[in-house]
Amino acid sequence: MNIKFGATKGMVVGKKDTKSADGKSTYYKLSIVIDGEAGMISCTEEVFNNADNMKEYNMFFVYNESYKSLSLKKIVPVDIGKVNSEPTRPAK
């Protein structure tokens, strides 16, 4: 059974992919900072490819009870949906 966790704001500060000993699999990890605490967490290839260093995201996690592991399943940039605060200029 998997347990999903809601969004938590955090920053990606590093990325690391590692090949398995037989070269058939690749494992993906992100270095993240949440509330001043840093650590590495496993993630999907899609999350890894969409993550940029030094960028804030809303992060969605899942806990796999079978493997007793927490992983990052989805990221959404924090700036999506923000209102542009720059004043608009009249068209000429």
PADO-715609 format. One line per 3 residues: number of its first residue (from 1); for each residue x, z, y of N, C-alpha, C. Coordinates in Angstrom, 3 decimals. Layout:
# PADO-715609
NUM	X/Z/Y/X/Z/Y/X/Z/Y; ...
# end
This chain:
# PADO-715609
1	0.836/0.000/-1.185/0.000/0.000/0.000/0.874/0.000/1.239; 0.476/-0.776/2.234/1.189/-0.831/3.497/0.383/-0.132/4.578; 1.070/0.590/5.434/0.440/1.268/6.553/0.945/0.605/7.823
4	0.030/0.105/8.664/0.405/-0.571/9.903/0.349/0.409/11.063; 1.296/0.242/11.993/1.356/1.063/13.190/1.101/0.184/14.402; 0.422/0.734/15.412/0.118/-0.001/16.632/1.357/-0.266/17.471
7	1.117/-0.848/18.628/2.208/-1.282/19.502/2.979/-0.115/20.098; 4.291/-0.272/20.097/5.212/0.650/20.743/6.158/-0.200/21.580; 6.347/0.179/22.850/7.240/-0.595/23.711/8.687/-0.242/23.415
10	9.516/-1.271/23.235/10.925/-1.065/22.967/11.735/-2.264/23.409; 13.065/-2.107/23.385/13.959/-3.180/23.802/14.860/-3.588/22.649; 15.008/-4.892/22.461/15.952/-5.426/21.478/17.323/-5.466/22.144
13	18.331/-4.866/21.482/19.680/-4.843/22.055/20.716/-5.517/21.154; 20.298/-5.969/19.975/21.226/-6.652/19.074/20.503/-7.245/17.883; 21.162/-8.213/17.244/20.590/-8.893/16.078/21.676/-9.055/15.031
16	21.290/-8.894/13.743/22.251/-9.071/12.665/21.542/-9.635/11.443; 22.082/-10.726/10.907/21.565/-11.258/9.643/22.680/-11.186/8.609; 22.299/-10.859/7.379/23.260/-10.656/6.300/22.798/-11.419/5.066
19	23.710/-12.143/4.440/23.404/-12.845/3.191/23.559/-11.890/2.012; 22.741/-12.094/0.994/22.878/-11.318/-0.235/24.160/-11.746/-0.950; 24.600/-10.950/-1.904/25.841/-11.239/-2.632/25.792/-12.594/-3.325
22	24.616/-12.968/-3.834/24.506/-14.258/-4.523/24.225/-15.415/-3.561; 24.024/-15.107/-2.281/23.800/-16.131/-1.269/22.408/-16.727/-1.252; 21.504/-16.195/-2.068/20.155/-16.759/-2.164/19.181/-16.187/-1.133
25	19.474/-15.000/-0.621/18.571/-14.345/0.324/19.316/-13.980/1.603; 18.548/-13.905/2.687/19.088/-13.434/3.956/18.234/-12.269/4.417; 18.887/-11.215/4.874/18.206/-10.026/5.374/18.405/-9.965/6.880
28	17.339/-9.619/7.591/17.363/-9.625/9.047/17.140/-8.224/9.590; 17.926/-7.853/10.606/17.784/-6.550/11.260/17.926/-6.715/12.761; 17.190/-5.889/13.486/17.316/-5.828/14.935/17.779/-4.445/15.331
31	18.627/-4.380/16.335/18.974/-3.108/16.973/17.978/-2.932/18.108; 17.280/-1.799/18.102/16.250/-1.568/19.116/16.445/-0.208/19.767; 15.895/-0.081/20.984/15.875/1.189/21.703/14.427/1.474/22.069
34	13.957/2.657/21.669/12.608/3.118/22.000/12.745/4.533/22.549; 12.272/4.756/23.762/12.318/6.081/24.398/13.715/6.698/24.350; 14.739/5.904/24.614/16.106/6.403/24.665/16.768/6.606/23.313
37	16.066/6.342/22.231/16.615/6.464/20.880/16.923/5.079/20.344; 18.132/4.890/19.796/18.546/3.583/19.290/18.670/3.602/17.773; 18.426/2.449/17.163/18.587/2.320/15.722/18.415/0.881/15.295
40	18.650/0.633/14.017/18.453/-0.707/13.455/17.242/-0.669/12.529; 16.508/-1.774/12.506/15.325/-1.850/11.665/15.222/-3.246/11.047; 14.774/-3.282/9.809/14.551/-4.558/9.128/13.388/-5.285/9.785
43	13.451/-6.612/9.730/12.376/-7.405/10.308/12.245/-8.712/9.537; 11.185/-9.428/9.819/10.982/-10.728/9.200/11.877/-11.766/9.886; 12.059/-12.889/9.230/12.847/-13.974/9.826/12.196/-14.458/11.126
46	10.876/-14.527/11.137/10.157/-14.981/12.334/10.410/-14.043/13.515; 10.315/-12.737/13.285/10.585/-11.767/14.349/12.027/-11.920/14.818; 12.962/-12.025/13.888/14.380/-12.173/14.217/14.612/-13.396/15.106
49	14.017/-14.517/14.743/14.212/-15.755/15.503/13.556/-15.722/16.874; 12.492/-14.944/17.036/11.782/-14.873/18.313/12.311/-13.779/19.249; 13.185/-12.925/18.753/13.692/-11.811/19.558/14.893/-12.241/20.401
52	14.908/-11.816/21.639/16.035/-12.050/22.543/16.651/-10.710/22.921; 17.977/-10.664/22.968/18.671/-9.430/23.362/18.323/-9.040/24.795; 18.241/-7.739/25.010/17.996/-7.138/26.315/16.627/-7.522/26.887
55	15.653/-7.689/26.003/14.293/-8.004/26.418/13.333/-6.994/25.814; 12.325/-6.588/26.610/11.346/-5.607/26.141/10.192/-6.290/25.413; 9.746/-5.612/24.361/8.640/-6.121/23.546/7.690/-4.985/23.190
58	6.431/-5.340/22.952/5.516/-4.452/22.251/5.797/-4.716/20.778; 6.118/-3.651/20.048/6.556/-3.788/18.660/5.510/-3.223/17.701; 5.268/-3.959/16.645/4.292/-3.567/15.632/5.030/-3.374/14.309
61	4.867/-2.204/13.711/5.609/-1.829/12.512/4.682/-1.712/11.312; 5.276/-1.783/10.122/4.533/-1.550/8.885/5.408/-0.701/7.961; 4.766/0.273/7.313/5.456/1.122/6.344/5.006/0.706/4.951
64	5.967/0.360/4.105/5.687/-0.043/2.731/5.884/1.175/1.829; 4.784/1.689/1.300/4.854/2.895/0.466/5.624/2.660/-0.836; 5.535/1.473/-1.396/6.228/1.179/-2.652/7.735/1.289/-2.500
67	8.256/0.736/-1.401/9.699/0.755/-1.164/10.127/1.902/-0.237; 9.152/2.638/0.280/9.409/3.735/1.222/10.291/3.245/2.374; 9.824/2.139/2.994/10.603/1.537/4.075/9.712/1.145/5.249
70	10.285/1.242/6.430/9.620/0.847/7.663/10.255/-0.453/8.136; 9.444/-1.419/8.546/9.990/-2.673/9.058/9.177/-3.143/10.258; 9.790/-4.021/11.014/9.175/-4.585/12.207/8.502/-5.893/11.813
73	7.188/-5.988/12.016/6.433/-7.155/11.552/6.028/-8.112/12.662; 5.978/-7.637/13.908/5.533/-8.500/14.999/6.085/-7.971/16.311; 6.444/-8.893/17.219/6.841/-8.513/18.571/6.096/-9.399/19.567
76	5.720/-8.801/20.695/5.061/-9.528/21.774/5.774/-9.152/23.062; 6.298/-10.146/23.802/6.990/-9.814/25.053/6.109/-8.977/25.973; 6.705/-7.957/26.585/5.959/-7.054/27.460/5.421/-7.799/28.670
79	6.133/-8.804/29.159/5.712/-9.493/30.377/4.530/-10.438/30.184; 4.099/-10.672/28.939/2.921/-11.527/28.724/1.695/-10.792/29.252; 0.940/-11.460/30.068/-0.275/-10.872/30.611/-0.072/-10.153/31.929
82	1.175/-10.040/32.398/1.397/-9.410/33.692/0.903/-10.336/34.794; 0.397/-9.742/35.839/-0.081/-10.506/36.980/1.106/-10.808/37.879; 1.212/-12.033/38.350/2.283/-12.422/39.256/2.078/-11.699/40.579
85	3.059/-10.915/40.992/2.937/-10.112/42.201/3.462/-10.823/43.442; 3.981/-12.037/43.276/4.469/-12.769/44.437/3.310/-13.316/45.235; 3.414/-13.255/46.558/2.313/-13.799/47.379/2.224/-15.309/47.222
88	1.029/-15.804/47.267/0.857/-17.256/47.174/0.983/-17.852/48.574; 1.489/-19.067/48.612/1.656/-19.763/49.882/0.631/-20.882/49.951; 0.093/-21.101/51.136/-0.889/-22.198/51.254/-0.224/-23.548/50.973
91	-0.963/-24.444/50.375/-0.453/-25.785/50.097/-0.291/-26.545/51.397; 0.736/-27.388/51.452/0.960/-28.197/52.670/0.392/-29.567/52.506
# end
